[in-house]
Amino acid sequence: KFRMPTEDNLVPIRLDIETEGQRYKDAFTWNPSDPDSEVVVFAKRTVRDLKLPPQFITQIAQSIQTQLTEFRSYEGQDMYTAEKIVPIKLDLRVNHTLIKDHFLWDLNNYESDPEEFARTFCNDMGIEDPEVGPAVAFAIREQLYEIAIQSVASAREIKISKKGRRGAEHAISSKGGGNALDLMKLFRYNSSVVRKRKEWYVYEPIVDILSNEEVDALEAREDRNTR
Amino acid sequence: MEMPQYDPNTKPEFELYTIPSHSSWFRWDDIHETERTALKEFFDGSSISRTPKIYKEYRDFMINKYREEPSRRLTFTQVRKSLVGDVSLLHKVFRLLDEWGLINFGAVSRGDDSDNRDSSLGDTELKNQVKIEEGAPNGVRVVALPNSLKPISVPNSGADGSGNGKVVVAGETGVKLPPLTSYLDVFGDLVKLKGFKCGSCGEQCNSGCYEYSKGSFVICEKCFKNGNYGEDKSKDDFRFSDLGGNSLTHGATWTEAETLLLLESVMRHGDNWELVAQNVPTKSKLDCISKLIELPFGEFMMGSAHEMNSSSCPTGSLNSLKEGQSASSENQNDVKMEDQVHDQMNESEQNGDAATEEPPAKRKRIAPLSDGGSSLIKQVAHISTMVGPHVTAAAAEAAVAALCNESSYPREIFDGDEDYLANGLLSPTMVSDPERALQVDASKMEENQSETQDASSEKNDVPLNLRIRTATATALGAAAANAKLLADQEDREIEHLVAIIIETQMKKLHSKINYFDDLELIMEKEYNEMMQLKECLVEERIDVLERALKTGVSKWRS
């Protein structure tokens, strides 16, 4: 059954609203089992705390509601639940911190916790900006969400094509795009799970602290890209 | 290779690594039961990516990696880049090894780093300090579109007084924080007490400072007078800003009047800190927030104030007022106590803001009073211990009478809310007692019934002084109820004790009776014996006489 493959079934919500000359961007996680009345309460409080014009309230609430509904529309459906280890890539900028990282995540591990990963990450890398942790967890969640959606789609296709179970597995691993790693190849008996040293840099996290000018430049570029 | 702690000296030619003795089960070439149970996923054959062999590889790699440099603390991030597999699972293995001391046993602990990275604390709380972030976090941006005509006004937080003039804004204007600034450095100062520091002589400017208008340089009055303006600055560029009372009361000292104002403002404006800060003239927004949190019930107010349901404002104001008066309240008589009650009400009248008192709020308020946490009750208790009981009773009656005579609202509200006293301490039967007490003293309330009907429907508009009075009335009512409860308890105790005494007496009597019964028995027996003895004696005498006669003793010489 569809759900976020993490311990807490939280939905990543991204907001990017432009009204009246002001643009509000935000990203956070939401608990889909909260009552929908909370959405409006949250929107109101956000607008008040940030002193935004009141038109934002409806827009924020609508956007959140849309994303929630979309999440819920997947909820009743089956998800392909066989083991799938996917690579997760982080490439984000939070204030002055630039993070690039690459690691593997097991989709079938329903006890996985992106927040814990983010916490360990920030502790180990000595990141002091408290906004980085949640941003990292959010990025992970977003990617997991997308992959979960894909697996729903592929589960549907399997049902439609009515292949046998073996065939299904085969189809999945080829259909998963480049996403799922071929477990057979990786965890073969005579190969080691320790990577070769020359590959370490690929999976090593890179944390960069940017100066003000670099931040401005990057922001300008991002804005140009999104318009 | 590795030695348990109690066995250090066997193979000196190998490197010595210490692990705790409770991990001495560890073997390189084997997987112990501990590991199997802790990491079942590897051993249940559920997946091709989790086998004992793979586990062993992970484990051995991590331990070896740590032992390359035993004094440095191995972080998870360092190992996970070198291992193929789900990071959550790897983290589990890492944590297991860490907990058992197989890695990072001799390493420097991570606690020497800055406080706000302690993983057990949340992101926004540092031990006892609360970080208050001014404005929106930078990740949430309110940005002006390039062509928009509307200017963005961004809230400016207070300048960091350490002379660098770092100003944090949410938006594109202003100076950004230098990199690697911890939020504690910037915002911690806003929470702590810190005046402005002079830029040129480094002292605290408590009374007034001169701000450089072209930048954010600050010098104290002394330096200004002496001409130490700093480089390239002339006298005209400085602007005087009087910190005066501000810096003295900046953050740390809150007078009671201010606290009262703060509470009332929060009641009215709830979460709108701008208005609250405006109402409390000498305190900034942050001070208000931090003070509110420090107050014991502050969080109640923050959470529910905007629903106009906060509970403890009047009690809080009572408390703060009372604390001010506590020093002077020793050796009071009943008149003074009544004066106190009046003083309270007068003071709150002067402040004159509206507060809310819904019935559920009163229910909450009673709890702290009944717990004896209110200093008003302590006051009363203290006074009553110092004077005789009759005086205290008279004082209580007088106070209640004064209250009820002045306003009909307390009684009305009392009548209206029967259940507010049922907080677990008082039985429902006690509720009628304070009401009765008030009724006895306030017999002339009858004619105000119609008024009070209307009043009850407009509770929200009742001004503060009446509410304060209601509060005091409630407090006294609670005290009265408590007293009644105690008195009843005492009665019961007395009854109980008397019963015990009577019983004991009865028992004593019983045992005495028994004793006498026994004595009687004994006496009877003795008497019988005596009789028998007497008979014996008589018989013997007869015998002797007979013998004497037989042997011809002619005359019986008696």
Interface residues (C-beta under 8 A of the other chain):
Chain A: E18 E20 G21 Q22 R23 Y24 K25 D26 A27 R48 D49 L50 K51 L52 E83 I85 V94 N95 H96 F103 L104 W105 D106 N108 N109 E111 S112 D113 E116 F117 R119 T120 F121 C122 N123 D124 M125 G126 E128 D129 P130 E131 G133 A135 L183 M184 L186 F187 Y189 S192 V193 V194 R195 R197 W200 Y201 Y203 E204 P205 I209 L210 S211 N212 V215
Chain B: S47 I48 S49 T51 K53 I54 E57 Y58 F61 T75 F76 T77 Q78 R80 K81 S82 L83 V84 G85 D86 V87 S88 L89 H91 R110 D113 S114 N116 R117 S119 D123 T124 A136 P137 N138 G139 V140 R141 V142 V143 A144 L145 S148 L149 K150 I152 P155 K176 L177 P179 L180 S182 Y183 D271 N272
